[in-house]
Amino acid sequence: MATLCGGGGGIGHRARCRSAPLLSRTRHGFPLASPSFSFSSFFPFPQVSPLRTASTTPGVTASLRSSNRDLDAIYEELSSAEDDYVVVCFYKFVPIKDPKAEVARHLAFLQGRDIHGRIYVNQQGINAQYSGPKQDCLAYADWVKEDQRFFDILVQVSPACNGHAFPRLKLRYKPSLVQIEGGVSHLPLVDPAMRAYPLAPTEWRAKLQSMNNASTRMSKAESQASDRKCILLDVRNGYEWDIGHFQGAQRPNVDCFRSTSFGFSEQEEASSDPLAGIDKENTDILMYCTGGIRCDVYSTILRQKGFQNLYTLSGGVSNYLMNEGSAEWVGNLFVFDGRLSLPPSTFKPGAKTDAYTGRKMVHENTFAKCYVCGSQLVEFRHRNCANIDCNLLFLSCSSCVTQLRGCCCSDCTCAPRLRPLLPGHQRYQKWHIYRDGE
């Protein structure tokens, strides 16, 4: 099966962002990014026109609303859980005439409530990730949904396990709900017709299964001869892919979503642009990210570039795991809060977390491998380099963690400002705390 990959970012974790992607660094045995390729699909996709809106497409509205469970039902499920704290995520692109007044309304409602997180509002909508006691978190989400502009938002809830997943509350106006080069204020994000066609988790799973089954039956010659192409696009960061992704998706070749530029090149062949030269009318592009917002933003950019058949996973991977479990998924899900990554069982009890599918073992060069020595990892969890001035987000085996004192390489062990080695899966506090402490 052929795939493409994209960068990710969202609102979230501090990771080192450089002009050159980490995958291009060959030290410690990391390979160079492999060239992308595409394949032919035996199954039909609905043809999506830029003038066709998701809200008027038969079945789409119903599927989206059915996946957005009532908050009372969510609270009922969580009330019996041992964990008192939860993490809630939602977003919505919708016109807001006075975003600063909207921020003031939200701040007033949250007075006296124990909520930490990142809640950003601007003229194009709202993007929220926050944690706190179940009652406070769900009360806020319920209050937001009472507004007619936000009544149909998909609210996603998961356990926080160890108290707050965020250090404090940041609720403010922000020019861009998602950071990308050139900003997003000029993009028609509030127009559903300009975004990718949303697929419910069940629809997404059916497409992936058909794609994987077709790719195993087709020879290389058959793939090249077929007119219809299909691409699986992972619109995240490379380090997110490292601990979990959909079966067959290639590792994104950027480590910062804001620098993603796929689809921009006019050349037929461009190693830095895997979308260069593809047939924009006869190629179906399936896009996925953690919660869906990055796909909505980037699909709008691709739509303006002439790509016609764009599809996105509604609610992202987190919504998929909650509804479909780990089918077609490999590993854990990286999240942009203090938990760093979550196994599929967090979203759907009983779902497996390993590097196997029902058909075969996954044989990627970098998936779930130690960044330092390249050994296969058993536990899929990131850590930050102990060198404050590096702060690289990476995967490491316990042996290398001990040997390098929590650093990503031997050079960092000699850095002047090192944080102490933390045992187990503890996380460093905000890096500026250590910087200002000396």
C-alpha positions as CSV (number, residue, x, y, z in Angstrom):
1,M,0.0,0.0,0.0
2,A,1.3,3.4,-0.9
3,T,1.2,6.3,1.5
4,L,2.3,9.9,2.0
5,C,3.1,11.7,5.2
6,G,2.8,15.2,6.5
7,G,3.9,17.3,9.4
8,G,1.9,17.9,12.5
9,G,1.9,20.4,15.3
10,G,-1.4,21.5,16.8
11,I,-1.4,23.2,20.1
12,G,1.0,21.5,22.4
13,H,4.2,20.0,23.5
14,R,7.5,21.8,23.2
15,A,9.7,19.8,20.8
16,R,12.8,21.0,19.0
17,C,11.8,22.4,15.6
18,R,14.6,22.8,13.0
19,S,14.6,23.6,9.4
20,A,16.0,20.1,8.7
21,P,13.8,17.3,9.9
22,L,15.1,14.9,12.6
23,L,14.7,12.0,10.2
24,S,17.4,13.3,8.0
25,R,19.9,13.0,10.9
26,T,21.8,9.7,10.3
27,R,23.6,9.5,13.6
28,H,22.5,6.8,16.0
29,G,21.5,4.7,13.0
30,F,18.5,6.8,12.0
31,P,17.8,6.3,8.3
32,L,17.1,9.0,5.7
33,A,13.5,9.5,4.7
34,S,12.5,7.0,2.1
35,P,10.8,8.3,-1.1
36,S,7.0,8.2,-1.2
37,F,5.0,6.3,-3.7
38,S,1.3,5.8,-4.6
39,F,-0.9,2.8,-5.4
40,S,-4.1,2.0,-7.2
41,S,-7.2,1.2,-5.3
42,F,-9.9,-1.3,-6.3
43,F,-12.7,0.4,-4.3
44,P,-14.6,3.5,-5.3
45,F,-14.6,6.8,-3.4
46,P,-17.4,9.4,-3.6
47,Q,-16.2,12.2,-5.9
48,V,-16.0,15.4,-3.8
49,S,-16.4,18.7,-5.5
50,P,-15.1,21.9,-3.8
51,L,-18.7,23.2,-4.0
52,R,-20.1,20.2,-2.0
53,T,-20.5,20.8,1.7
54,A,-20.4,18.0,4.3
55,S,-23.5,19.4,6.0
56,T,-25.6,18.8,2.9
57,T,-24.1,15.4,2.0
58,P,-26.5,12.5,2.8
59,G,-25.4,10.5,5.8
60,V,-22.4,12.7,6.7
61,T,-24.3,14.9,9.2
62,A,-25.9,11.9,10.8
63,S,-22.6,10.0,11.1
64,L,-20.9,13.0,12.7
65,R,-23.7,13.6,15.2
66,S,-24.0,10.0,16.1
67,S,-20.3,9.9,17.0
68,N,-20.7,12.9,19.3
69,R,-22.0,11.2,22.4
70,D,-24.2,13.1,24.8
71,L,-22.2,14.6,27.6
72,D,-24.6,13.1,30.2
73,A,-23.7,9.6,28.8
74,I,-20.0,10.4,28.9
75,Y,-20.3,11.5,32.5
76,E,-22.3,8.3,33.3
77,E,-19.4,6.2,31.9
78,L,-16.7,8.2,33.7
79,S,-18.5,8.4,37.1
80,S,-17.7,4.8,37.9
81,A,-14.0,5.2,37.0
82,E,-11.3,5.5,39.7
83,D,-9.7,8.6,38.1
84,D,-11.2,11.9,39.2
85,Y,-9.6,14.0,36.6
86,V,-10.2,13.9,32.8
87,V,-8.8,15.6,29.7
88,V,-11.3,17.2,27.3
89,C,-10.6,18.2,23.7
90,F,-12.8,19.9,21.2
91,Y,-12.6,22.5,18.3
92,K,-14.9,24.2,15.9
93,F,-14.4,26.4,12.9
94,V,-17.2,29.0,13.0
95,P,-17.4,32.8,12.5
96,I,-17.0,34.7,15.8
97,K,-17.6,38.4,15.4
98,D,-16.1,39.5,18.7
99,P,-13.5,36.9,19.8
100,K,-12.2,39.0,22.7
101,A,-15.7,39.4,24.1
102,E,-16.0,35.6,23.6
103,V,-12.9,35.0,25.6
104,A,-14.2,37.2,28.4
105,R,-17.5,35.1,28.5
106,H,-15.5,31.9,28.8
107,L,-13.2,33.3,31.5
108,A,-16.3,34.4,33.5
109,F,-17.8,31.0,33.3
110,L,-14.6,29.3,34.4
111,Q,-14.1,31.5,37.5
112,G,-13.9,29.2,40.5
113,R,-13.6,26.0,38.4
114,D,-10.5,23.9,38.6
115,I,-9.5,23.8,34.9
116,H,-6.0,23.9,33.4
117,G,-5.2,23.8,29.7
118,R,-5.1,25.7,26.4
119,I,-8.3,27.3,25.1
120,Y,-7.8,29.6,22.1
121,V,-10.5,31.7,20.4
122,N,-10.4,33.9,17.3
123,Q,-12.5,35.1,14.4
124,Q,-12.5,31.6,12.9
125,G,-13.6,29.6,16.0
126,I,-12.3,27.8,19.1
127,N,-9.7,25.2,19.9
128,A,-9.6,23.7,23.4
129,Q,-7.6,21.1,25.3
130,Y,-7.9,21.1,29.0
131,S,-7.9,19.0,32.2
132,G,-9.6,19.0,35.6
133,P,-12.1,17.3,37.8
134,K,-14.8,15.5,35.7
135,Q,-17.6,17.7,37.0
136,D,-15.9,21.0,36.1
137,C,-14.6,19.8,32.7
138,L,-17.9,18.4,31.5
139,A,-19.8,21.4,32.9
140,Y,-17.7,23.7,30.7
141,A,-18.1,21.6,27.6
142,D,-21.9,21.4,28.2
143,W,-22.0,25.2,28.6
144,V,-20.1,25.7,25.3
145,K,-22.5,23.4,23.5
146,E,-25.5,25.4,24.7
147,D,-24.4,28.1,22.3
148,Q,-26.0,27.5,18.9
149,R,-22.7,28.1,17.2
150,F,-21.1,25.1,19.0
151,F,-24.1,22.8,19.6
152,D,-22.6,20.1,17.3
153,I,-19.0,20.1,18.4
154,L,-17.4,16.7,19.0
155,V,-16.4,16.6,22.6
156,Q,-13.7,14.0,23.3
157,V,-13.0,12.9,26.9
158,S,-10.2,10.7,28.3
159,P,-8.8,10.0,31.8
160,A,-6.1,12.2,33.1
161,C,-4.9,9.5,35.6
162,N,-2.5,11.6,37.7
163,G,-4.3,14.9,38.2
164,H,-4.0,17.8,35.8
165,A,-2.4,17.1,32.4
166,F,-1.6,20.8,31.9
167,P,0.3,23.1,34.3
168,R,-2.1,26.1,34.2
169,L,-4.9,27.6,32.3
170,K,-4.2,29.7,29.1
171,L,-7.5,31.0,27.8
172,R,-7.0,33.8,25.3
173,Y,-7.4,35.3,21.9
174,K,-4.9,33.8,19.4
175,P,-4.5,34.9,15.8
176,S,-4.1,31.3,14.6
177,L,-5.8,28.3,16.1
178,V,-3.2,26.1,14.4
179,Q,0.4,27.3,13.7
180,I,1.6,27.1,10.1
181,E,3.8,29.3,8.0
182,G,2.0,32.3,6.6
183,G,-0.8,32.0,9.2
184,V,-4.4,30.8,8.7
185,S,-6.4,34.0,8.9
186,H,-6.5,34.2,5.1
187,L,-7.8,30.6,4.7
188,P,-11.6,29.9,4.3
189,L,-11.6,27.6,7.3
190,V,-15.2,28.3,8.3
191,D,-16.5,27.0,4.9
192,P,-17.1,23.3,5.1
193,A,-16.9,23.0,1.3
194,M,-13.2,24.0,1.4
195,R,-12.3,21.4,4.0
196,A,-11.8,17.7,3.5
197,Y,-14.9,15.4,3.3
198,P,-15.2,13.9,6.8
199,L,-15.4,10.1,7.3
200,A,-16.8,8.6,10.4
201,P,-14.6,6.1,12.2
202,T,-16.5,3.1,10.8
203,E,-16.2,4.5,7.3
204,W,-12.5,5.2,7.8
205,R,-11.9,1.7,9.0
206,A,-13.7,0.2,6.0
207,K,-11.6,2.3,3.6
208,L,-8.3,1.3,5.2
209,Q,-9.2,-2.4,5.3
210,S,-10.2,-2.2,1.6
211,M,-6.9,-0.4,0.8
212,N,-4.8,-2.9,2.7
213,N,-6.5,-5.9,1.2
214,A,-6.3,-4.5,-2.3
215,S,-2.6,-3.7,-1.9
216,T,-1.7,-7.2,-0.9
217,R,-3.5,-8.6,-3.9
218,M,-2.1,-6.3,-6.5
219,S,1.2,-6.7,-8.2
220,K,3.5,-3.7,-8.8
221,A,2.6,-3.7,-12.5
222,E,-1.2,-3.7,-11.7
223,S,-0.7,-0.8,-9.3
224,Q,1.0,1.3,-11.9
225,A,-1.5,0.4,-14.6
226,S,-4.6,1.4,-12.6
227,D,-6.0,5.0,-13.2
228,R,-7.3,5.5,-9.7
229,K,-4.8,6.3,-7.0
230,C,-5.1,6.5,-3.3
231,I,-2.8,8.1,-0.7
232,L,-2.8,7.8,3.1
233,L,-1.5,11.1,4.5
234,D,-0.3,11.3,8.1
235,V,-0.6,15.0,8.9
236,R,1.4,14.9,12.1
237,N,5.0,15.1,13.3
238,G,7.6,12.4,12.9
239,Y,7.9,11.9,16.6
240,E,4.1,11.2,16.8
241,W,4.4,8.5,14.1
242,D,7.3,6.9,16.0
243,I,5.0,5.5,18.7
244,G,1.8,4.9,16.7
245,H,0.2,5.2,13.3
246,F,-2.2,3.6,11.0
247,Q,-1.0,0.4,9.3
248,G,0.9,1.3,6.1
249,A,1.4,5.0,6.8
250,Q,4.9,6.3,6.2
251,R,6.8,8.4,8.7
252,P,6.2,12.2,8.2
253,N,9.4,13.8,7.0
254,V,8.9,17.0,9.0
255,D,9.0,17.6,12.8
256,C,7.1,20.8,12.9
257,F,3.6,21.2,11.4
258,R,4.1,24.9,10.7
259,S,6.8,24.1,8.1
260,T,4.7,21.6,6.1
261,S,4.6,22.5,2.4
262,F,3.3,19.4,0.7
263,G,1.5,20.1,-2.5
264,F,3.3,23.4,-3.1
265,S,5.9,22.2,-5.6
266,E,5.2,22.6,-9.3
267,Q,7.9,20.1,-10.3
268,E,7.0,16.6,-11.4
269,E,9.6,15.1,-9.1
270,A,10.6,16.8,-5.8
271,S,12.0,14.8,-2.9
272,S,10.8,17.4,-0.4
273,D,7.3,17.4,-1.7
274,P,5.7,13.9,-2.0
275,L,2.5,15.4,-3.5
276,A,4.4,16.8,-6.5
277,G,3.3,15.5,-9.9
278,I,0.3,13.5,-8.7
279,D,-3.0,13.5,-10.6
280,K,-5.1,16.0,-8.5
281,E,-8.4,14.9,-10.1
282,N,-7.9,11.1,-9.9
283,T,-6.1,10.7,-6.6
284,D,-8.0,10.2,-3.3
285,I,-6.2,11.6,-0.3
286,L,-7.1,10.2,3.1
287,M,-5.8,12.5,5.9
288,Y,-5.5,11.9,9.6
289,C,-4.1,13.6,12.7
290,T,-4.7,13.3,16.5
291,G,-8.0,15.2,16.8
292,G,-8.8,16.4,13.3
293,I,-8.0,20.1,13.4
294,R,-4.7,19.9,11.5
295,C,-6.3,18.0,8.7
296,D,-9.1,20.5,8.5
297,V,-6.5,23.3,8.1
298,Y,-4.2,21.6,5.7
299,S,-7.0,20.2,3.5
300,T,-8.1,23.8,3.0
301,I,-4.6,24.6,1.7
302,L,-4.6,21.6,-0.6
303,R,-8.1,22.5,-1.8
304,Q,-6.8,25.9,-2.9
305,K,-3.9,24.1,-4.7
306,G,-6.4,22.2,-6.8
307,F,-6.5,18.8,-5.0
308,Q,-10.1,17.7,-5.3
309,N,-10.7,14.4,-3.6
310,L,-9.8,15.0,0.1
311,Y,-11.0,12.9,3.0
312,T,-10.4,13.3,6.7
313,L,-10.9,11.1,9.7
314,S,-13.7,12.8,11.7
315,G,-12.4,13.5,15.3
316,G,-9.0,12.2,14.4
317,V,-7.2,9.2,15.8
318,S,-8.6,9.7,19.3
319,N,-12.2,9.5,18.1
320,Y,-11.3,6.4,16.0
321,L,-9.7,4.5,18.9
322,M,-12.7,5.3,21.0
323,N,-15.1,3.9,18.4
324,E,-13.1,1.2,16.6
325,G,-10.4,0.2,19.0
326,S,-6.9,-0.6,17.6
327,A,-8.1,-2.2,14.3
328,E,-5.7,-1.0,11.6
329,W,-3.8,1.0,14.2
330,V,-0.2,0.2,15.4
331,G,1.2,1.3,18.8
332,N,0.1,4.2,21.0
333,L,-1.3,7.7,20.4
334,F,0.9,10.7,21.1
335,V,-1.0,13.5,22.8
336,F,0.0,17.1,23.4
337,D,-0.3,17.2,27.2
338,G,1.5,15.8,30.3
339,R,0.5,12.2,29.5
340,L,2.6,12.3,26.2
341,S,1.1,9.0,24.9
342,L,-1.9,6.8,25.5
343,P,-2.5,3.2,24.6
344,P,-5.7,2.3,22.6
345,S,-7.1,0.7,25.8
346,T,-7.4,4.2,27.2
347,F,-10.1,5.0,24.7
348,K,-11.6,1.5,24.3
349,P,-11.0,-1.1,27.1
350,G,-9.6,-4.3,25.8
351,A,-7.9,-2.8,22.7
352,K,-4.3,-4.1,22.2
353,T,-1.1,-2.1,22.2
354,D,1.7,-3.7,20.2
355,A,3.4,-3.7,16.9
356,Y,1.2,-6.4,15.4
357,T,-1.9,-6.5,13.2
358,G,-4.1,-9.4,12.5
359,R,-2.1,-10.1,9.3
360,K,1.6,-9.6,10.0
361,M,4.2,-7.8,12.1
362,V,5.1,-4.3,11.2
363,H,8.6,-3.9,9.9
364,E,9.3,-0.2,9.8
365,N,12.9,1.1,10.4
366,T,12.1,3.7,13.0
367,F,8.8,2.6,14.6
368,A,9.1,2.2,18.4
369,K,12.9,2.2,18.2
370,C,15.3,3.7,20.7
371,Y,16.6,7.0,19.3
372,V,20.1,6.3,20.6
373,C,20.8,2.6,20.0
374,G,18.0,1.6,17.7
375,S,16.8,-1.3,19.8
376,Q,13.1,-2.2,19.7
377,L,11.1,-0.7,22.6
378,V,8.6,-2.5,24.7
379,E,7.0,0.7,26.2
380,F,6.1,3.5,23.8
381,R,6.7,6.7,25.7
382,H,8.7,9.8,24.8
383,R,10.9,11.8,27.1
384,N,12.7,15.2,26.8
385,C,16.5,15.5,26.6
386,A,17.9,16.4,30.0
387,N,19.9,19.1,28.3
388,I,17.7,22.2,28.8
389,D,19.1,23.8,25.6
390,C,18.3,20.8,23.6
391,N,15.0,19.6,25.0
392,L,14.6,17.1,22.2
393,L,11.5,14.9,22.4
394,F,12.7,11.3,21.7
395,L,12.2,7.6,22.5
396,S,14.8,5.8,24.5
397,C,15.4,2.4,26.1
398,S,16.0,2.2,29.8
399,S,19.7,1.3,29.3
400,C,20.4,4.4,27.2
401,V,18.4,6.6,29.6
402,T,20.7,5.5,32.4
403,Q,23.9,5.6,30.4
404,L,23.3,9.1,29.0
405,R,21.6,10.4,32.2
406,G,18.4,11.2,30.4
407,C,20.1,12.9,27.4
408,C,19.6,12.1,23.7
409,C,23.3,11.9,22.8
410,S,26.7,11.9,24.4
411,D,27.3,15.6,23.4
412,C,24.3,16.7,25.5
413,T,25.7,14.9,28.6
414,C,28.5,17.6,28.6
415,A,26.1,20.5,28.3
416,P,26.4,23.2,31.0
417,R,22.7,23.1,32.0
418,L,21.4,19.6,32.7
419,R,18.2,18.6,34.4
420,P,18.4,15.7,36.9
421,L,17.7,12.2,35.6
422,L,14.1,11.3,36.5
423,P,13.2,7.7,37.3
424,G,10.5,5.7,35.6
425,H,8.0,7.7,33.5
426,Q,8.1,10.9,35.5
427,R,8.2,14.1,33.4
428,Y,10.3,17.2,33.6
429,Q,8.7,20.3,34.7
430,K,8.6,23.3,32.4
431,W,12.2,23.8,31.1
432,H,12.3,27.4,32.1
433,I,12.0,26.4,35.8
434,Y,15.4,24.7,35.5
435,R,16.9,27.4,33.4
436,D,15.9,30.2,35.9
437,G,17.0,28.1,38.9
438,E,20.7,28.5,38.1
